[in-house]
Amino acid sequence: MRKEIRRYEENKKNDSKFFFEITEQHTYEPMFLEIGRPRLKSELILFFLIVRGVWGSISDHAASERIKDSISIRNVLAHYSYDIPGINTIRENLNAVTNETRKLILKCQK
């Protein structure tokens, strides 16, 4: 399916008419996922969840400036061999945490 979509996108750029051809395949080839965008480690996501809980926000201007200027945050990230990620990256990783996971974290803190 990914190959078909890639072909469709390439043909779309060339302005040629292209429709998906549905073909039945009897042989199956193993499909491997390609490497995508690197994610933050789960420990860092928990750390930024706590920071967001303390500051009330992670993506407003004041919080983003505090993150960029904080020596403590730099030290925590350096321990995991990370530079300070962009605020949107942090926010996207935090928003990817499901409510069930957040409830489990709160339950474990009690």
Secondary structure, 3 states (H helix, E strand, C coil): CHHHHHHHHHHHHCCCCCCCCCCCCCCCCCCCCCCCCCCCCHHHHHHHHHHHHHHCCCCCHHHHHHHHHCHHHHHHHHHCCCCCCCHHHHHHHHHCCCHHHHHHHHHHHC
